[in-house]
Amino acid sequence: MSQEKVNRYKEEKANRKQLLAKEKRHKFFMKICGGVIALALVCWLGYSVYDMATRPDTSDIAINTTALDDYLGGLEEQQ
């Protein structure tokens, strides 16, 4: 059992440089992916806010102008 531990330790020590490089690449890749995802979310949120702010008003408003027409008609009759 002890010899197995010694052999395993020697193997890990021999490959330590490669393992550390692999972990470093993995951490770097995760940081890049996280940054890209965060940037995509911020851009999407900004575009959504911009789109809502610049969207033209498409609501229809119905106005009853009979009172105004009657008033203007009365003014024309007086003149």
PDB file of N, CA, C and O in Angstrom, chain B, residues numbered from 101:
ATOM      1  N   MET B 101       0.826  -1.187   0.000  1.00  0.00           N
ATOM      2  CA  MET B 101       0.000   0.000   0.000  1.00  0.00           C
ATOM      3  C   MET B 101       0.872   1.254   0.000  1.00  0.00           C
ATOM      4  O   MET B 101       0.589   2.205  -0.728  1.00  0.00           O
ATOM      5  N   SER B 102       1.900   1.262   0.788  1.00  0.00           N
ATOM      6  CA  SER B 102       2.772   2.421   0.884  1.00  0.00           C
ATOM      7  C   SER B 102       3.517   2.656  -0.421  1.00  0.00           C
ATOM      8  O   SER B 102       3.695   3.795  -0.853  1.00  0.00           O
ATOM      9  N   GLN B 103       3.949   1.561  -1.044  1.00  0.00           N
ATOM     10  CA  GLN B 103       4.671   1.700  -2.304  1.00  0.00           C
ATOM     11  C   GLN B 103       3.748   2.256  -3.389  1.00  0.00           C
ATOM     12  O   GLN B 103       4.195   3.007  -4.256  1.00  0.00           O
ATOM     13  N   GLU B 104       2.464   1.892  -3.349  1.00  0.00           N
ATOM     14  CA  GLU B 104       1.497   2.422  -4.312  1.00  0.00           C
ATOM     15  C   GLU B 104       1.358   3.936  -4.151  1.00  0.00           C
ATOM     16  O   GLU B 104       1.291   4.671  -5.135  1.00  0.00           O
ATOM     17  N   LYS B 105       1.315   4.386  -2.907  1.00  0.00           N
ATOM     18  CA  LYS B 105       1.225   5.827  -2.648  1.00  0.00           C
ATOM     19  C   LYS B 105       2.458   6.549  -3.168  1.00  0.00           C
ATOM     20  O   LYS B 105       2.354   7.625  -3.756  1.00  0.00           O
ATOM     21  N   VAL B 106       3.604   5.965  -2.953  1.00  0.00           N
ATOM     22  CA  VAL B 106       4.853   6.575  -3.406  1.00  0.00           C
ATOM     23  C   VAL B 106       4.869   6.654  -4.927  1.00  0.00           C
ATOM     24  O   VAL B 106       5.246   7.677  -5.498  1.00  0.00           O
ATOM     25  N   ASN B 107       4.462   5.581  -5.572  1.00  0.00           N
ATOM     26  CA  ASN B 107       4.436   5.571  -7.039  1.00  0.00           C
ATOM     27  C   ASN B 107       3.426   6.596  -7.572  1.00  0.00           C
ATOM     28  O   ASN B 107       3.704   7.298  -8.545  1.00  0.00           O
ATOM     29  N   ARG B 108       2.264   6.678  -6.934  1.00  0.00           N
ATOM     30  CA  ARG B 108       1.243   7.643  -7.354  1.00  0.00           C
ATOM     31  C   ARG B 108       1.758   9.074  -7.179  1.00  0.00           C
ATOM     32  O   ARG B 108       1.544   9.928  -8.039  1.00  0.00           O
ATOM     33  N   TYR B 109       2.438   9.323  -6.061  1.00  0.00           N
ATOM     34  CA  TYR B 109       2.995  10.654  -5.817  1.00  0.00           C
ATOM     35  C   TYR B 109       4.046  11.003  -6.864  1.00  0.00           C
ATOM     36  O   TYR B 109       4.078  12.131  -7.355  1.00  0.00           O
ATOM     37  N   LYS B 110       4.889  10.067  -7.206  1.00  0.00           N
ATOM     38  CA  LYS B 110       5.914  10.317  -8.221  1.00  0.00           C
ATOM     39  C   LYS B 110       5.279  10.603  -9.578  1.00  0.00           C
ATOM     40  O   LYS B 110       5.735  11.471 -10.322  1.00  0.00           O
ATOM     41  N   GLU B 111       4.219   9.859  -9.886  1.00  0.00           N
ATOM     42  CA  GLU B 111       3.531  10.077 -11.162  1.00  0.00           C
ATOM     43  C   GLU B 111       2.867  11.459 -11.193  1.00  0.00           C
ATOM     44  O   GLU B 111       2.934  12.165 -12.199  1.00  0.00           O
ATOM     45  N   GLU B 112       2.232  11.833 -10.091  1.00  0.00           N
ATOM     46  CA  GLU B 112       1.612  13.161 -10.015  1.00  0.00           C
ATOM     47  C   GLU B 112       2.663  14.255 -10.100  1.00  0.00           C
ATOM     48  O   GLU B 112       2.455  15.277 -10.753  1.00  0.00           O
ATOM     49  N   LYS B 113       3.786  14.036  -9.440  1.00  0.00           N
ATOM     50  CA  LYS B 113       4.854  15.026  -9.468  1.00  0.00           C
ATOM     51  C   LYS B 113       5.421  15.170 -10.874  1.00  0.00           C
ATOM     52  O   LYS B 113       5.752  16.277 -11.300  1.00  0.00           O
ATOM     53  N   ALA B 114       5.533  14.069 -11.591  1.00  0.00           N
ATOM     54  CA  ALA B 114       6.058  14.115 -12.953  1.00  0.00           C
ATOM     55  C   ALA B 114       5.093  14.846 -13.888  1.00  0.00           C
ATOM     56  O   ALA B 114       5.530  15.514 -14.825  1.00  0.00           O
ATOM     57  N   ASN B 115       3.810  14.728 -13.648  1.00  0.00           N
ATOM     58  CA  ASN B 115       2.802  15.343 -14.517  1.00  0.00           C
ATOM     59  C   ASN B 115       2.250  16.657 -13.959  1.00  0.00           C
ATOM     60  O   ASN B 115       1.300  17.218 -14.505  1.00  0.00           O
ATOM     61  N   ARG B 116       2.840  17.135 -12.888  1.00  0.00           N
ATOM     62  CA  ARG B 116       2.300  18.329 -12.228  1.00  0.00           C
ATOM     63  C   ARG B 116       2.284  19.542 -13.154  1.00  0.00           C
ATOM     64  O   ARG B 116       1.322  20.310 -13.153  1.00  0.00           O
ATOM     65  N   LYS B 117       3.324  19.714 -13.930  1.00  0.00           N
ATOM     66  CA  LYS B 117       3.415  20.871 -14.821  1.00  0.00           C
ATOM     67  C   LYS B 117       2.287  20.848 -15.853  1.00  0.00           C
ATOM     68  O   LYS B 117       1.659  21.872 -16.121  1.00  0.00           O
ATOM     69  N   GLN B 118       2.041  19.681 -16.424  1.00  0.00           N
ATOM     70  CA  GLN B 118       0.968  19.562 -17.405  1.00  0.00           C
ATOM     71  C   GLN B 118      -0.402  19.758 -16.752  1.00  0.00           C
ATOM     72  O   GLN B 118      -1.285  20.387 -17.335  1.00  0.00           O
ATOM     73  N   LEU B 119      -0.576  19.224 -15.546  1.00  0.00           N
ATOM     74  CA  LEU B 119      -1.855  19.380 -14.848  1.00  0.00           C
ATOM     75  C   LEU B 119      -2.130  20.844 -14.515  1.00  0.00           C
ATOM     76  O   LEU B 119      -3.251  21.325 -14.674  1.00  0.00           O
ATOM     77  N   LEU B 120      -1.099  21.544 -14.053  1.00  0.00           N
ATOM     78  CA  LEU B 120      -1.275  22.958 -13.732  1.00  0.00           C
ATOM     79  C   LEU B 120      -1.583  23.771 -14.984  1.00  0.00           C
ATOM     80  O   LEU B 120      -2.410  24.682 -14.949  1.00  0.00           O
ATOM     81  N   ALA B 121      -0.920  23.443 -16.087  1.00  0.00           N
ATOM     82  CA  ALA B 121      -1.187  24.152 -17.345  1.00  0.00           C
ATOM     83  C   ALA B 121      -2.616  23.882 -17.810  1.00  0.00           C
ATOM     84  O   ALA B 121      -3.297  24.785 -18.297  1.00  0.00           O
ATOM     85  N   LYS B 122      -3.061  22.649 -17.660  1.00  0.00           N
ATOM     86  CA  LYS B 122      -4.425  22.290 -18.058  1.00  0.00           C
ATOM     87  C   LYS B 122      -5.450  23.034 -17.195  1.00  0.00           C
ATOM     88  O   LYS B 122      -6.437  23.552 -17.717  1.00  0.00           O
ATOM     89  N   GLU B 123      -5.220  23.089 -15.885  1.00  0.00           N
ATOM     90  CA  GLU B 123      -6.123  23.816 -14.992  1.00  0.00           C
ATOM     91  C   GLU B 123      -6.138  25.306 -15.324  1.00  0.00           C
ATOM     92  O   GLU B 123      -7.189  25.946 -15.295  1.00  0.00           O
ATOM     93  N   LYS B 124      -4.970  25.847 -15.637  1.00  0.00           N
ATOM     94  CA  LYS B 124      -4.872  27.264 -15.983  1.00  0.00           C
ATOM     95  C   LYS B 124      -5.649  27.564 -17.263  1.00  0.00           C
ATOM     96  O   LYS B 124      -6.358  28.569 -17.335  1.00  0.00           O
ATOM     97  N   ARG B 125      -5.522  26.701 -18.276  1.00  0.00           N
ATOM     98  CA  ARG B 125      -6.285  26.871 -19.520  1.00  0.00           C
ATOM     99  C   ARG B 125      -7.781  26.774 -19.256  1.00  0.00           C
ATOM    100  O   ARG B 125      -8.570  27.544 -19.804  1.00  0.00           O
ATOM    101  N   HIS B 126      -8.161  25.829 -18.418  1.00  0.00           N
ATOM    102  CA  HIS B 126      -9.578  25.645 -18.101  1.00  0.00           C
ATOM    103  C   HIS B 126     -10.144  26.888 -17.404  1.00  0.00           C
ATOM    104  O   HIS B 126     -11.234  27.346 -17.748  1.00  0.00           O
ATOM    105  N   LYS B 127      -9.419  27.430 -16.439  1.00  0.00           N
ATOM    106  CA  LYS B 127      -9.872  28.642 -15.745  1.00  0.00           C
ATOM    107  C   LYS B 127      -9.970  29.822 -16.705  1.00  0.00           C
ATOM    108  O   LYS B 127     -10.924  30.598 -16.650  1.00  0.00           O
ATOM    109  N   PHE B 128      -8.979  29.954 -17.583  1.00  0.00           N
ATOM    110  CA  PHE B 128      -8.990  31.037 -18.564  1.00  0.00           C
ATOM    111  C   PHE B 128     -10.189  30.898 -19.496  1.00  0.00           C
ATOM    112  O   PHE B 128     -10.867  31.884 -19.785  1.00  0.00           O
ATOM    113  N   PHE B 129     -10.452  29.691 -19.965  1.00  0.00           N
ATOM    114  CA  PHE B 129     -11.591  29.434 -20.846  1.00  0.00           C
ATOM    115  C   PHE B 129     -12.907  29.760 -20.144  1.00  0.00           C
ATOM    116  O   PHE B 129     -13.805  30.347 -20.749  1.00  0.00           O
ATOM    117  N   MET B 130     -13.025  29.385 -18.879  1.00  0.00           N
ATOM    118  CA  MET B 130     -14.249  29.667 -18.126  1.00  0.00           C
ATOM    119  C   MET B 130     -14.437  31.174 -17.940  1.00  0.00           C
ATOM    120  O   MET B 130     -15.563  31.665 -18.014  1.00  0.00           O
ATOM    121  N   LYS B 131     -13.361  31.907 -17.703  1.00  0.00           N
ATOM    122  CA  LYS B 131     -13.460  33.361 -17.572  1.00  0.00           C
ATOM    123  C   LYS B 131     -13.895  33.998 -18.882  1.00  0.00           C
ATOM    124  O   LYS B 131     -14.728  34.904 -18.888  1.00  0.00           O
ATOM    125  N   ILE B 132     -13.337  33.530 -19.986  1.00  0.00           N
ATOM    126  CA  ILE B 132     -13.714  34.062 -21.303  1.00  0.00           C
ATOM    127  C   ILE B 132     -15.186  33.775 -21.578  1.00  0.00           C
ATOM    128  O   ILE B 132     -15.922  34.664 -22.004  1.00  0.00           O
ATOM    129  N   CYS B 133     -15.616  32.550 -21.339  1.00  0.00           N
ATOM    130  CA  CYS B 133     -17.024  32.191 -21.577  1.00  0.00           C
ATOM    131  C   CYS B 133     -17.956  33.006 -20.690  1.00  0.00           C
ATOM    132  O   CYS B 133     -18.993  33.481 -21.152  1.00  0.00           O
ATOM    133  N   GLY B 134     -17.601  33.171 -19.438  1.00  0.00           N
ATOM    134  CA  GLY B 134     -18.416  33.976 -18.531  1.00  0.00           C
ATOM    135  C   GLY B 134     -18.499  35.418 -18.987  1.00  0.00           C
ATOM    136  O   GLY B 134     -19.563  36.034 -18.917  1.00  0.00           O
ATOM    137  N   GLY B 135     -17.390  35.960 -19.451  1.00  0.00           N
ATOM    138  CA  GLY B 135     -17.385  37.334 -19.954  1.00  0.00           C
ATOM    139  C   GLY B 135     -18.239  37.496 -21.192  1.00  0.00           C
ATOM    140  O   GLY B 135     -18.962  38.483 -21.329  1.00  0.00           O
ATOM    141  N   VAL B 136     -18.159  36.529 -22.096  1.00  0.00           N
ATOM    142  CA  VAL B 136     -18.966  36.591 -23.317  1.00  0.00           C
ATOM    143  C   VAL B 136     -20.451  36.495 -22.980  1.00  0.00           C
ATOM    144  O   VAL B 136     -21.265  37.223 -23.549  1.00  0.00           O
ATOM    145  N   ILE B 137     -20.803  35.609 -22.068  1.00  0.00           N
ATOM    146  CA  ILE B 137     -22.208  35.470 -21.668  1.00  0.00           C
ATOM    147  C   ILE B 137     -22.696  36.743 -20.994  1.00  0.00           C
ATOM    148  O   ILE B 137     -23.798  37.209 -21.282  1.00  0.00           O
ATOM    149  N   ALA B 138     -21.891  37.314 -20.100  1.00  0.00           N
ATOM    150  CA  ALA B 138     -22.284  38.558 -19.432  1.00  0.00           C
ATOM    151  C   ALA B 138     -22.431  39.693 -20.441  1.00  0.00           C
ATOM    152  O   ALA B 138     -23.374  40.480 -20.352  1.00  0.00           O
ATOM    153  N   LEU B 139     -21.523  39.785 -21.386  1.00  0.00           N
ATOM    154  CA  LEU B 139     -21.603  40.817 -22.416  1.00  0.00           C
ATOM    155  C   LEU B 139     -22.854  40.640 -23.269  1.00  0.00           C
ATOM    156  O   LEU B 139     -23.516  41.620 -23.609  1.00  0.00           O
ATOM    157  N   ALA B 140     -23.178  39.405 -23.613  1.00  0.00           N
ATOM    158  CA  ALA B 140     -24.380  39.142 -24.404  1.00  0.00           C
ATOM    159  C   ALA B 140     -25.635  39.551 -23.638  1.00  0.00           C
ATOM    160  O   ALA B 140     -26.554  40.121 -24.225  1.00  0.00           O
ATOM    161  N   LEU B 141     -25.686  39.270 -22.343  1.00  0.00           N
ATOM    162  CA  LEU B 141     -26.849  39.657 -21.537  1.00  0.00           C
ATOM    163  C   LEU B 141     -26.983  41.171 -21.445  1.00  0.00           C
ATOM    164  O   LEU B 141     -28.088  41.703 -21.551  1.00  0.00           O
ATOM    165  N   VAL B 142     -25.877  41.864 -21.250  1.00  0.00           N
ATOM    166  CA  VAL B 142     -25.918  43.324 -21.156  1.00  0.00           C
ATOM    167  C   VAL B 142     -26.349  43.930 -22.486  1.00  0.00           C
ATOM    168  O   VAL B 142     -27.154  44.860 -22.511  1.00  0.00           O
ATOM    169  N   CYS B 143     -25.821  43.411 -23.586  1.00  0.00           N
ATOM    170  CA  CYS B 143     -26.215  43.923 -24.908  1.00  0.00           C
ATOM    171  C   CYS B 143     -27.685  43.659 -25.180  1.00  0.00           C
ATOM    172  O   CYS B 143     -28.383  44.528 -25.702  1.00  0.00           O
ATOM    173  N   TRP B 144     -28.160  42.483 -24.836  1.00  0.00           N
ATOM    174  CA  TRP B 144     -29.568  42.146 -25.043  1.00  0.00           C
ATOM    175  C   TRP B 144     -30.465  43.060 -24.212  1.00  0.00           C
ATOM    176  O   TRP B 144     -31.483  43.545 -24.705  1.00  0.00           O
ATOM    177  N   LEU B 145     -30.097  43.295 -22.969  1.00  0.00           N
ATOM    178  CA  LEU B 145     -30.877  44.178 -22.109  1.00  0.00           C
ATOM    179  C   LEU B 145     -30.866  45.600 -22.653  1.00  0.00           C
ATOM    180  O   LEU B 145     -31.911  46.250 -22.691  1.00  0.00           O
ATOM    181  N   GLY B 146     -29.715  46.092 -23.071  1.00  0.00           N
ATOM    182  CA  GLY B 146     -29.626  47.441 -23.632  1.00  0.00           C
ATOM    183  C   GLY B 146     -30.437  47.582 -24.899  1.00  0.00           C
ATOM    184  O   GLY B 146     -31.118  48.591 -25.086  1.00  0.00           O
ATOM    185  N   TYR B 147     -30.381  46.592 -25.775  1.00  0.00           N
ATOM    186  CA  TYR B 147     -31.166  46.650 -27.009  1.00  0.00           C
ATOM    187  C   TYR B 147     -32.661  46.628 -26.702  1.00  0.00           C
ATOM    188  O   TYR B 147     -33.436  47.334 -27.348  1.00  0.00           O
ATOM    189  N   SER B 148     -33.071  45.827 -25.726  1.00  0.00           N
ATOM    190  CA  SER B 148     -34.488  45.763 -25.366  1.00  0.00           C
ATOM    191  C   SER B 148     -34.978  47.108 -24.846  1.00  0.00           C
ATOM    192  O   SER B 148     -36.063  47.556 -25.216  1.00  0.00           O
ATOM    193  N   VAL B 149     -34.196  47.749 -24.000  1.00  0.00           N
ATOM    194  CA  VAL B 149     -34.582  49.058 -23.466  1.00  0.00           C
ATOM    195  C   VAL B 149     -34.618  50.086 -24.589  1.00  0.00           C
ATOM    196  O   VAL B 149     -35.552  50.885 -24.660  1.00  0.00           O
ATOM    197  N   TYR B 150     -33.623  50.080 -25.462  1.00  0.00           N
ATOM    198  CA  TYR B 150     -33.587  51.015 -26.585  1.00  0.00           C
ATOM    199  C   TYR B 150     -34.779  50.795 -27.512  1.00  0.00           C
ATOM    200  O   TYR B 150     -35.395  51.756 -27.973  1.00  0.00           O
ATOM    201  N   ASP B 151     -35.098  49.546 -27.782  1.00  0.00           N
ATOM    202  CA  ASP B 151     -36.220  49.237 -28.670  1.00  0.00           C
ATOM    203  C   ASP B 151     -37.536  49.719 -28.067  1.00  0.00           C
ATOM    204  O   ASP B 151     -38.385  50.252 -28.782  1.00  0.00           O
ATOM    205  N   MET B 152     -37.714  49.538 -26.767  1.00  0.00           N
ATOM    206  CA  MET B 152     -38.954  49.992 -26.124  1.00  0.00           C
ATOM    207  C   MET B 152     -39.029  51.517 -26.099  1.00  0.00           C
ATOM    208  O   MET B 152     -40.119  52.080 -26.201  1.00  0.00           O
ATOM    209  N   ALA B 153     -37.900  52.187 -25.967  1.00  0.00           N
ATOM    210  CA  ALA B 153     -37.890  53.647 -25.888  1.00  0.00           C
ATOM    211  C   ALA B 153     -38.146  54.285 -27.245  1.00  0.00           C
ATOM    212  O   ALA B 153     -38.744  55.359 -27.317  1.00  0.00           O
ATOM    213  N   THR B 154     -37.706  53.649 -28.317  1.00  0.00           N
ATOM    214  CA  THR B 154     -37.849  54.251 -29.644  1.00  0.00           C
ATOM    215  C   THR B 154     -39.015  53.672 -30.438  1.00  0.00           C
ATOM    216  O   THR B 154     -39.201  54.024 -31.603  1.00  0.00           O
ATOM    217  N   ARG B 155     -39.788  52.807 -29.835  1.00  0.00           N
ATOM    218  CA  ARG B 155     -40.922  52.209 -30.536  1.00  0.00           C
ATOM    219  C   ARG B 155     -41.995  53.279 -30.748  1.00  0.00           C
ATOM    220  O   ARG B 155     -42.362  53.972 -29.799  1.00  0.00           O
ATOM    221  N   PRO B 156     -42.506  53.428 -31.978  1.00  0.00           N
ATOM    222  CA  PRO B 156     -43.542  54.441 -32.220  1.00  0.00           C
ATOM    223  C   PRO B 156     -44.854  54.050 -31.548  1.00  0.00           C
ATOM    224  O   PRO B 156     -45.163  52.871 -31.377  1.00  0.00           O
ATOM    225  N   ASP B 157     -45.617  55.079 -31.172  1.00  0.00           N
ATOM    226  CA  ASP B 157     -46.903  54.853 -30.521  1.00  0.00           C
ATOM    227  C   ASP B 157     -47.915  54.433 -31.578  1.00  0.00           C
ATOM    228  O   ASP B 157     -48.182  55.183 -32.516  1.00  0.00           O
ATOM    229  N   THR B 158     -48.467  53.260 -31.434  1.00  0.00           N
ATOM    230  CA  THR B 158     -49.406  52.736 -32.425  1.00  0.00           C
ATOM    231  C   THR B 158     -50.820  52.634 -31.881  1.00  0.00           C
ATOM    232  O   THR B 158     -51.676  51.995 -32.493  1.00  0.00           O
ATOM    233  N   SER B 159     -51.073  53.254 -30.743  1.00  0.00           N
ATOM    234  CA  SER B 159     -52.414  53.153 -30.171  1.00  0.00           C
ATOM    235  C   SER B 159     -53.361  54.100 -30.895  1.00  0.00           C
ATOM    236  O   SER B 159     -52.974  55.209 -31.262  1.00  0.00           O
ATOM    237  N   ASP B 160     -54.590  53.666 -31.099  1.00  0.00           N
ATOM    238  CA  ASP B 160     -55.618  54.469 -31.750  1.00  0.00           C
ATOM    239  C   ASP B 160     -56.424  55.189 -30.682  1.00  0.00           C
ATOM    240  O   ASP B 160     -56.828  54.601 -29.679  1.00  0.00           O
ATOM    241  N   ILE B 161     -56.650  56.477 -30.922  1.00  0.00           N
ATOM    242  CA  ILE B 161     -57.413  57.283 -29.975  1.00  0.00           C
ATOM    243  C   ILE B 161     -58.647  57.796 -30.696  1.00  0.00           C
ATOM    244  O   ILE B 161     -58.546  58.405 -31.761  1.00  0.00           O
ATOM    245  N   ALA B 162     -59.796  57.549 -30.119  1.00  0.00           N
ATOM    246  CA  ALA B 162     -61.052  58.019 -30.705  1.00  0.00           C
ATOM    247  C   ALA B 162     -61.485  59.278 -29.958  1.00  0.00           C
ATOM    248  O   ALA B 162     -61.567  59.291 -28.730  1.00  0.00           O
ATOM    249  N   ILE B 163     -61.760  60.331 -30.720  1.00  0.00           N
ATOM    250  CA  ILE B 163     -62.157  61.607 -30.126  1.00  0.00           C
ATOM    251  C   ILE B 163     -63.529  61.983 -30.671  1.00  0.00           C
ATOM    252  O   ILE B 163     -63.778  61.904 -31.874  1.00  0.00           O
ATOM    253  N   ASN B 164     -64.400  62.388 -29.779  1.00  0.00           N
ATOM    254  CA  ASN B 164     -65.720  62.858 -30.173  1.00  0.00           C
ATOM    255  C   ASN B 164     -65.631  64.373 -30.344  1.00  0.00           C
ATOM    256  O   ASN B 164     -65.445  65.096 -29.365  1.00  0.00           O
ATOM    257  N   THR B 165     -65.763  64.862 -31.584  1.00  0.00           N
ATOM    258  CA  THR B 165     -65.592  66.288 -31.878  1.00  0.00           C
ATOM    259  C   THR B 165     -66.911  66.985 -32.187  1.00  0.00           C
ATOM    260  O   THR B 165     -66.906  68.070 -32.769  1.00  0.00           O
ATOM    261  N   THR B 166     -68.017  66.401 -31.820  1.00  0.00           N
ATOM    262  CA  THR B 166     -69.310  67.034 -32.137  1.00  0.00           C
ATOM    263  C   THR B 166     -69.455  68.366 -31.412  1.00  0.00           C
ATOM    264  O   THR B 166     -69.972  69.319 -31.995  1.00  0.00           O
ATOM    265  N   ALA B 167     -69.020  68.461 -30.172  1.00  0.00           N
ATOM    266  CA  ALA B 167     -69.142  69.717 -29.432  1.00  0.00           C
ATOM    267  C   ALA B 167     -68.291  70.801 -30.094  1.00  0.00           C
ATOM    268  O   ALA B 167     -68.732  71.946 -30.192  1.00  0.00           O
ATOM    269  N   LEU B 168     -67.105  70.473 -30.539  1.00  0.00           N
ATOM    270  CA  LEU B 168     -66.238  71.438 -31.207  1.00  0.00           C
ATOM    271  C   LEU B 168     -66.831  71.853 -32.552  1.00  0.00           C
ATOM    272  O   LEU B 168     -66.784  73.029 -32.915  1.00  0.00           O
ATOM    273  N   ASP B 169     -67.384  70.905 -33.282  1.00  0.00           N
ATOM    274  CA  ASP B 169     -68.026  71.223 -34.563  1.00  0.00           C
ATOM    275  C   ASP B 169     -69.220  72.151 -34.356  1.00  0.00           C
ATOM    276  O   ASP B 169     -69.409  73.100 -35.117  1.00  0.00           O
ATOM    277  N   ASP B 170     -70.021  71.881 -33.332  1.00  0.00           N
ATOM    278  CA  ASP B 170     -71.171  72.748 -33.042  1.00  0.00           C
ATOM    279  C   ASP B 170     -70.714  74.158 -32.674  1.00  0.00           C
ATOM    280  O   ASP B 170     -71.320  75.138 -33.107  1.00  0.00           O
ATOM    281  N   TYR B 171     -69.660  74.264 -31.885  1.00  0.00           N
ATOM    282  CA  TYR B 171     -69.144  75.569 -31.481  1.00  0.00           C
ATOM    283  C   TYR B 171     -68.628  76.345 -32.687  1.00  0.00           C
ATOM    284  O   TYR B 171     -68.955  77.519 -32.860  1.00  0.00           O
ATOM    285  N   LEU B 172     -67.815  75.687 -33.524  1.00  0.00           N
ATOM    286  CA  LEU B 172     -67.287  76.360 -34.709  1.00  0.00           C
ATOM    287  C   LEU B 172     -68.409  76.713 -35.681  1.00  0.00           C
ATOM    288  O   LEU B 172     -68.365  77.762 -36.324  1.00  0.00           O
ATOM    289  N   GLY B 173     -69.400  75.855 -35.790  1.00  0.00           N
ATOM    290  CA  GLY B 173     -70.547  76.160 -36.643  1.00  0.00           C
ATOM    291  C   GLY B 173     -71.309  77.366 -36.129  1.00  0.00           C
ATOM    292  O   GLY B 173     -71.793  78.173 -36.922  1.00  0.00           O
ATOM    293  N   GLY B 174     -71.424  77.502 -34.828  1.00  0.00           N
ATOM    294  CA  GLY B 174     -72.092  78.657 -34.233  1.00  0.00           C
ATOM    295  C   GLY B 174     -71.315  79.931 -34.474  1.00  0.00           C
ATOM    296  O   GLY B 174     -71.919  80.985 -34.677  1.00  0.00           O
ATOM    297  N   LEU B 175     -69.993  79.869 -34.459  1.00  0.00           N
ATOM    298  CA  LEU B 175     -69.177  81.049 -34.725  1.00  0.00           C
ATOM    299  C   LEU B 175     -69.321  81.493 -36.175  1.00  0.00           C
ATOM    300  O   LEU B 175     -69.367  82.690 -36.458  1.00  0.00           O
ATOM    301  N   GLU B 176     -69.391  80.547 -37.080  1.00  0.00           N
ATOM    302  CA  GLU B 176     -69.525  80.888 -38.498  1.00  0.00           C
ATOM    303  C   GLU B 176     -70.881  81.530 -38.775  1.00  0.00           C
ATOM    304  O   GLU B 176     -70.979  82.417 -39.622  1.00  0.00           O
ATOM    305  N   GLU B 177     -71.920  81.098 -38.079  1.00  0.00           N
ATOM    306  CA  GLU B 177     -73.254  81.666 -38.276  1.00  0.00           C
ATOM    307  C   GLU B 177     -73.312  83.103 -37.763  1.00  0.00           C
ATOM    308  O   GLU B 177     -74.023  83.930 -38.334  1.00  0.00           O
ATOM    309  N   GLN B 178     -72.583  83.410 -36.707  1.00  0.00           N
ATOM    310  CA  GLN B 178     -72.607  84.752 -36.136  1.00  0.00           C
ATOM    311  C   GLN B 178     -71.897  85.748 -37.038  1.00  0.00           C
ATOM    312  O   GLN B 178     -72.217  86.936 -36.989  1.00  0.00           O
ATOM    313  N   GLN B 179     -70.988  85.334 -37.826  1.00  0.00           N
ATOM    314  CA  GLN B 179     -70.234  86.267 -38.660  1.00  0.00           C
ATOM    315  C   GLN B 179     -70.912  86.500 -39.921  1.00  0.00           C
ATOM    316  O   GLN B 179     -70.421  87.262 -40.754  1.00  0.00           O
TER     317      GLN B 179
END
